[in-house]
Amino acid sequence: MSNSAIMRLRAHHVCCMPFWTGAMEGRGSRFEEKEAAIKALFRSAADRLVAVTEGVDELCSECPLCVDGRCASPDGDEDAVRKWDTILLSELSVDFNTRLTCRQWRDLIELKLPYKLCRRCRWQSRCRVGSSLKSAD
C-alpha cells in the first residue's frame, strides 16, 4: 500500500484506533501488524486520506473472524458492528464514504469525545477515552 493510496476503514476503526491501548490477541500476525500500522498512522496526525467505509475494511480483511465478507466475531458480529458504525458517524455528523486526512479525522473526533457509545463499550479498559470515563464515575 503506497502512502498516497486512500485507506478504507470502518467508522469504529477510525474513531477508536487512535485511543486503543490494547491488542486484539489471537487474530494473527498480519492483523496485529495492520492494527499497529493504523494506530501509528492516526497518532502521527498524518496527511494520509482515510475513507470511512460501510462493511469490511482493510483491517477486517486481515482478521480470521471475517468470514465471507462479514464480521463473525462473538464480541460483535456484522450486524452489531454496522450499528456501531452508523451511531458513530451520526455523532460525527458525517456519512459513509467521507474522506478526510488522519489529521482531520482526529480533529473532528476530539471535538466529539466521548461518544455516547463509549459509556457502554465493553472495551473501556483498553481505551484511553474509556479509561478516563471509568475514573470520572
QUIPEJO-V217274 format. One line per field, one symbol per residue. ss: DSSP state (A for helix, B for strand, O for the rest). A space follows every 50 residues. Layout:
ss: ???
//
This chain:
ss: OOOOOOBBBOAAAAAAAAABOOOOOOOOAAAAAAAAAAAAAAAOOOOOBB BBOOOOOOOAAAOOOBBOOBBBBOOBBAAAAAAAAAAAAAAAOOOOOOBB BAAAAAAAAAAAOOOAAAAAOOOAAABAAAAAAAAAO
//
